[in-house]
Amino acid sequence: MRAFRNASLVWMLILATTPFAQGQEWTRFRGPNGTGVSDVKTVPVAWTEQDFNWKVKLPAGGHSSPVLWGDLIFLSGADENTAERSVFALNAKDGKLAWTRTYASTVHKKHKLNSFASPTAVCDAENVYFSWSSPEEYTLLALTHDNKEKWKRNLGPYVSQHSAGVSPILVGDMLILVNCQDKEGGGESSIIAVSSKTGETVWNLPRASTTVPYSTPCVRTNSQGQEELICNESNQGMLAINPKTGKINWEIPNLVDKRSCSSPVITAGGLITISCGSGGGGNFLVAVHPKDDSDPKSGTVAFKVDKTAPYVPTPVAYGDYLFMMADNGIAVCVNAKTGAVEWKERVGGTYYGSMLCVNGKLYCTAADGKVVVLAASDKFELLATNSLGETIHSTPAVAHGRIFFRTFNHLISIGGEKTKLAAK
């Protein structure tokens, strides 16, 4: 028994002196390359409020998701009455506020379900990068982890009837933002890459303005081993860009005919899925073979999912399957190669945040704060239904063995080492 106590003491000392987040960063919207997948084993399936590690009130409300590097969680918020933007960092161990900054802005029209702080930040080992819009100014901001302003860019006016929602991403040392705008109102659209070190433009690819997409890109490695930036531009379809040069590698037009809010997903078999929809319905998802000289099916549609496809939430590809949660609470599993429906079940609720797959389980967060946990399997299995008790439109983050839920006004930490120990 004494030996066990001594070993436990040594282990506690190791934990106390080891960086909290070593190798567990969640740096962008939906985590590594936007996949929404984590292999963390210490996130519980079921919980009550007594199981929260902590719950803290945020300096300002919003729908942006948490991102993490080291011991810090980075978030944005805004005053819904004045549109003043806030950016802040919290300690991942206890949720205490590390620092905050505010920036004046102007109140403007937005969708009733949007907030003035919806784009998710992106971070690297040195900096955290934020974006937000007003009709007069589309802002890009870089801060160091200890709250020093490194650079700030004004990309010019932003025309959108619903305000901003797409999140920036990092590819190497470039910060990339899809700056697509509404044709109605005279918006000037582009996809822009700036230096993460200086904020200076590396390349700027003009695009035709049509309907603003809210789809955050991801990166694909093609058959030549080269990276391609995959973008979904609403009714303009899909395109792949060389992220080093800003040159278009290929395009597949006319894949969708409505607004794209969900982000592209790359399946294990190499298909790319995008979806579109509207508040009035007509949602569908298409899976395509990317254009590639080595693929005889290059550029063709592999399958299509109608009606039960999501409009706002992004699906998850896991193993041989593609899992979707439609906005109206219908969960669907399809074969990721053929599109054949394995199961379809109504779990209820309204969904704006995207599902995550954590250790083979799907975490689906409804707008009323209900969190439905399903098995990521070809057989439908409802594992648990939990409640956060508050409105939430954002997508969770997973790091440090924990899951972090951002409601409109609070941040909640659940899981971690104590969950793993309790399960033994």
N, C-alpha and C positions, 0 to 999 in steps of 0.2 A: 504493500500500500504506500509506504514512504517513497519507493522508487517511482510509483505512478504519479504521486504528487509532485516529485522533483521534475519528472519528465513534463508534466503539465505546466509547471512553472517556467521551464525552459521554453516550451512552445509559446506560452503567452508573451514572454519577453521577445521572442523572434517576431511574433505578430506585431508587437508594439513598436519595433524598430524597423520593420519592413515597410517600404512605400506602399500605401494603401491600394494603389491602382496599377501596380506593376504589370504591364502586358495586357491590360484589360480596358483599353480606351474605347470609347464610343464617340466617334469624332464628327458624325454628320447625321442628317436625317435618315432614320432607319438603319443606322450603324454601318458596318464595313461594306462599302460599295453599294449601300442602299438595299442590301438583301433582306434585312429584317430578321436575320437568323443568328442565334447564339447557342453555344453548347454549354453554357453555364448550368451547373447542376444544383445550385443552392437557392433557386427561386421556387417558392412554394406553389402548390397547385391551389390550395385553399387557405384563406386567412380571415381574421377579423381585425378590427381596429386595434385590438390589444397586441397584435403581431407586428404593427408598424415599428420599424426602427426609429423613425421620427416623421413628423409632419410639421412643416413650417409655412408661415404666411409669407408670400412673395412681395417684393416691393411694388410690383405692378402686375396687372392681369394680362392674359393673352393666350394664344393657341400654339405658340412655338413649342418645340420639343426640347428636352434637355440634351446637351452634349457634354462629354467628360474627357478630361485629360489629367492624369496624376490625381491629386486630391481635390480637384476643382470641378464643379458643375457650372456650366455657362448657360444663361437663359436671357431672353428678352421679354419686355412687357411694355405696356403703354397705358396712359390715362385715357379712357374712352371718351372723356368730355373735352379734353384739350388736345389729344393726339400726341402729347409729350411722350417721347420714347425713352425707355429705360433699358440699360444693359447691365447685367450683374453676374457675380460669381458667388457660389456657396461652397462650403466645405462638405465633401461627400461623406465624411465620417458622421457628422452630427447635424448637417443642414444649416449651420450658422452662416450668416451673410459675411462674405469676405470683402466685397466691395461692390459699389454701384455707381453708375454714371447716368445722367439724363441729358437729352437733346430736345430742344424745342422743335415742334413741327406744326402742321396745319390740319385742322379737322376737314375731312373730305368724305365724299360718298363712298360707301363700301357695301358689300353684301351683308345682309342682316346676320348671317352666320359666320362672317369673317370678323377678325379683330384687327386693331392697328399693330399687332405684334404676332403675326402668323408665320413668317419665314423663320426656319430653324437655322441657328448659327452653325459654323463649321470651325474646327480647331486643329492645330498641329502642336508640335512640341514647344513652340515659342509664342504663338499668337492665337487669338480667337477673332473670327470675322463675322460681322453682322450685316444684314441688309434690311432696308425698309423703304417705303415709297410715300410720296405725296404727289399730287398732280404737278407740282413745280419741280420736284427733285427726287431722283432715285439714288439713295445713299448706299455706299459701301464703306465699311468701317473696319479697321484693324486695330486691336488693342493687344498689348502684351498680357501675359497671365497675371501680372501684378498691377494691372490697371494703368498702364502708360499708353497714351494714344500714339500709335506708330504712323498711321496715315488715314486719310479720309477722302473719299472721292464722291463727287456729284456727277452722275451719269446723264443728267439732263431730265427733262420732263418725263412723266410716266402716265400713260393714258390707259385706264382700265375702269370699267363700270363697277368692278367688284374689289378694287385695290389689290395689293400684292399678296402672293402666297407661295411662289416658288422659292426654293432654298438654294444658296450657293454651295458649290462643292470645291474640293481641292484635287488637282491632278498634278502630282509632282510639286513644283514651286509656283504653280499657277492657280489663281482663284477664278473659277468659271461661273458665270451667271447667265441664265436664259432671260434676256430682256425683251421678251415678245410682248407687243402691245396691241390694243384694239385698233382696227382699221377705222372704225367709226370714231371720229374725234381727232384723226390725223396722227396717231401714234407712229413712231419710228422704231421698228423692231430690229433686234440683233441678238447674237450670242457673243458675249465678250469674255475675254481672258485677260486678267491683269496679273502683274507680278505680286506674289504674296509678300515679298520683302518691301516693295516700294509703292504698290498701287498703280504703277504705270501700265498703260495698255500694251499687251503683248500681241494680241490680234483681236479684230472685231469683224464678225461675219454678219453682214446685213441680211435680214430676212423679210419676207413679205408680211405685212400686218394683216391679220384676219380676226381671230378670236383668241383672247389671252389664254394660254395654257397654264396650269398650275402643276406641271409635271417636272420633277427634279431628275436630272440625268444620272446615268451610271456609266461605268466603263466596261467594255468588252475587249478581250484579247482575241484577235482573229487568227486564222490558220497560219499566217506568217509570223505570229508571235508579236504583232504590233498592237498597241492599245488604240481603241476607238471610243470616242465619246458618243453615247447613244442618247438621242433626244427625241421627244415626242411633242409635236407642234400642233396639237388639236387637229383641225381638218386639213392640215398640210401633210400629215403622215409622219413617217419616221426618217431620221437621217443619222448617219455616222460621220463624225468629224475627226480628223487627225488632231489630237489635242496639242501637239507641238506647233503646228502651223496654222490651224484654223481652216484648213482646206477640207472640203466635203469629199469623203471617200465614196459614199453612195447614198442614195435616197430611195425610199419606197413611198410614193405619193398615194393619196386617196384611200388610205387604210381605214380611216375613221371620218365621220361626217359631223361630229359635235365637239363640244369642249372636252379636253383631256385634263382631268385633275389628278388621277392616279399616275404613278411613276412607272417607267419601264422595268420589267423583271426578266432576267435571263435564267432559263431553266437549265437543269443538269444536262439535257440533251442539246443545248445550244440554241433553242428557240428563244425569241424575244416577244414578250406580250405587252400590249398597250390596250387601254380601254378608253371609252368616251361615254358621254351621256349628257343629261340636262335635268333641271329640276322637274320637268314634266315627263321624264322617262326616256325610253328609247335607248337605254344603256346596252352596250355590248363590248366584248373583249375579243381581240384577234391575236393569234400567235403566228409569227412569221419566221421563215428561214432567212437569216440575214444574208445580204448579198455577199457572196464569197465564191471565188473561182473554183474552189475545191469542192463545192456542194452542188450537185446536179439540180437540187430544188431551190437554188439561190433566188431569193426575192419573192418566193411564193407564200401564200397563206397556208399554214398547216391545219389550223382549225379555228372555229369561231364559237364563242359562247354568247347567247342572246338572253335578254330579260333578267336573268339572275346575276349578271356581271355587275361589279361595283362601278360607281361613278366617282366618288371621292376616295374611298380607301384603296390602298395598293395591295395586291395579292402577295402571297409568299410561295416561292418554289422550294420544295423540300423533298429530296429523294426523287422518286418517279412521279410526284404529284404536284399539282398546283392548287393551292387553297385560296378561296376567296370569301370575303364577307361583304355582301351587298349592303348598300346604305340602309335598306329596310329590314335588316336582321336575318336574311337568308344566307346560311353558310353552305358552301359548295366545295366539293373536292372533285377534280377532274384528272384524268390521266394526262401527264404533261407532254406526252408524245402524240396522242391521238385526239385529245379533247373529250374522250368518253367520260360521261358523268359517273363517278363511283358512288357518290351520295349527295343528297341535297336536303337540308333540314332548316326549318324556321326556328331560330333560337330567340327571336324577339329583340326589340330595341331599335334605335337609330344610330348609325355609325358614321363618324367623320374621321376619326383616327384610324391608322392602319394596323392590321394584326401583326404580331411578332411570333416567331417560332423559337421557343426556348427549350432546349433539351428534349426535342420531339413533342412539344406541347404548344398549342396555339393559344395566344393570349389576345382576346378581342375586346376592346374597350368601347362601350356604348356611351352615347352623349350624356346619359343620365348618371354615369358613374358606375354602371354595372360592368363587371369584368367576367366574361364568359371564357372558360378554359376548356379546350377541346383536344382530343388526341389527334396528332398529325399522322393520320393513318387512313387506309382505304376503307376502313369501317368507321361509321360515325359513333363517337363516344363523348358524351358530355361529362367532363371530369369534375367541374365545380362551377358555381356561380357566386361571385364575390361582389362586394359593393365598396366603392370609394366615397359614396355619399354626396358627391358634388358633380357639377357639370364639367365635362372634359371633352375637348375636341382634338387633343393632341395625341401623338404616338409616343408610347413609353420608350425609355432607354434602358439598356442592360449593361452593367459594368460592376466590377468589384464583387461579383457574385450576387448582385442585387438587381432588382427592377425598380425604376424610378418613374412614377406617374406624375405628370404635371396637370392638375386640374386648372380651371381658369385662375384661381387665386392662391393655390397651395402647391407644394412639392412634397411627395410622399416617397419614403424609402421602405422597401419590403425585401426580406430574404437575407442571404449571406451565410456566414460560417455557422451561426447559431442554428440555422435551419438544417444544415448538413449534420451537425452534431446531434440535434434532436431526433433526426431520422434514424440514427444508428441504434 
